[in-house]
Amino acid sequence: MADLAPVARVNLLEHLGERTEVSVPAGAALAPGAPARFDDDGKAMAASAAAAGTADVYGVNATRGVNQANITCQIVRRGKVALYDADGANVLADVPFGALVYASNTAGRLADAAGTVDVPLGRVVPLWSSNPPEPVLDLDVR
C-alpha cells in the first residue's frame, strides 16, 4: 500500500450527478481530502485504516483546510471530486482509471491499496473536460 500525495485542494464537481454530504464542526485540524469519521461528540476527525476503531469513515473532507477544532467542515460521502496537491498537480494522475482509492493506515491520508482494515472510498473515473481526460474520484463510501 502506498499513500497518495497529500491533498491541498478538493474541487467538488457539483454538475456531475448526486452528492451526499454533511457539514459538521471538526474535532481537530483536518486536511482537505482527508478521510473523516465522527468522534463521540459528532465532530469530524481524521480516519485511519490502521485499526477498526479508527476506520469507520463517513466521507472525505472537501473543505479548503481546517486548521483547528470547531471550524465547520464539509464531509462528502458520495459524489465526484478532483484532488490536487499543493503545486496544483492532480493527486490521482498516476492511479489507473477504474482503480479503487482507499483510506490509508496513515490518519487523514488516501492510499492506492487497502490498509490493515479494508476501507474503499471510491473509484478513479475519467472526466472528459479536456483531452486527455482528468482522473477524478467517484466517492461512494459504504
N, C-alpha and C positions, 0 to 999 in steps of 0.2 A: 504494500500500500504506500502510495506517495501522496503527500499533501499537495494540493494545488497552491498556486501563488496566493498570497493574501489579497483579499478583495478590498479595494478602496472606494469603489462606486458601484452601485446597483442601479440599473435602468429598468424600471417596470415597463413592460410592453403592454400597455392597457388596451390597445386596439386589437390584441390577438387573443380573443376568447375570454372565458370565465376566469375570475380571480377570487380567491378566498383569503382573507387576511383579518388581522385583529390589531388594534392599537392599544398598547399597554405600557406602563412605566417599566424602565429597565431596573433590574436589581443591582446591577453593577455596570461598568463600562462594557459596551457591546459593539464590536466592529461591524461594518457593513458586510453583508454576505454571510455572517456567522450563523450556523445552525443554532436555533434557540429553543429552549424549553422553559417551562414555568416553574418558579420556586413555590414554596408553601404559601407565600403571600400573593401569588398570582402575577408576579413580576417576571420579566424576561431575563433569562440567564444564558450564557454560552453553554451549549450542549457538547458532549463528547461521547464517542462510541467506545471509550475505554472500559466502561462498566455499565451494567444495566441501570443503575441508579442515576446516571447522567445522560443516558441515551434516549430518553423519551422526548424526541424532537417534535415540536409543533410545526415549525417552519423556518424560514430564513429571514434575517433582519434586512429590511430594504431601506432603512434609514441611513442617511449620509454618514453618520458617526455619532455614537452615543459615548461621551467621554466620562460619564459619571452616573450614579444611581438616580432614579426617579425622573429621568428625562424620557418623554414619550417616544416609543419606537414602533415601527410598523413591521409586523411579522407576517410574512406571506406564506401560506400553506400550499396554495395552488395558483398557477399562472406562469407566464413566461417572463424570464428576467435575463438581461445581459449583464455580465460581470466583468469589471475592469480593474486592473491593478493601479498602483499609484502613478505609473507612467502612461496610463491610458490604453495599455495593451489588453486584449481580451484574455481573461484567465482561462477560458476553455479552448484556446487556439490549438493546443496540442492533444485535445481529447477527441476521439473519433465520434462522428455523428452516430447516434443510437446508443452510445455508451451510457452506463449509469454513473451518477455522481453520488457520493456517499458522505455522511458525517465522518469526520476523522477521529482518531484517538486523541488528537490534539484539540483541546477545547476551543470552540469557535472557528474551526477550520473545515474546509471541504477537502475531499480526497477522491482519487480515481479508482479506489478499491475499498472493499468493506474493511472496517476496523475489527476490534475484538467483538463488538456487537454489530450485527449487520443492519445498518440504518440507511437504506437507499432514499435519496431525496428527490430524484427525478432523472430525466434523460436529456442528453445533449441533442438538440434538433437544429436544422438549418433555418436561418431567417434570410429569405431571398430579397433583402432590400438593396443588395449590391451583388456583384459577381466577382469573385466567388462569394457564396453565402457566408453570413456570420454565424458562428455557433452560439446558441443561447440555451439556457437551462429551462426545460419544461418541468416546473416543480409539481410534484404530486406526492406529498408526504402523507404516509398512511399511519 
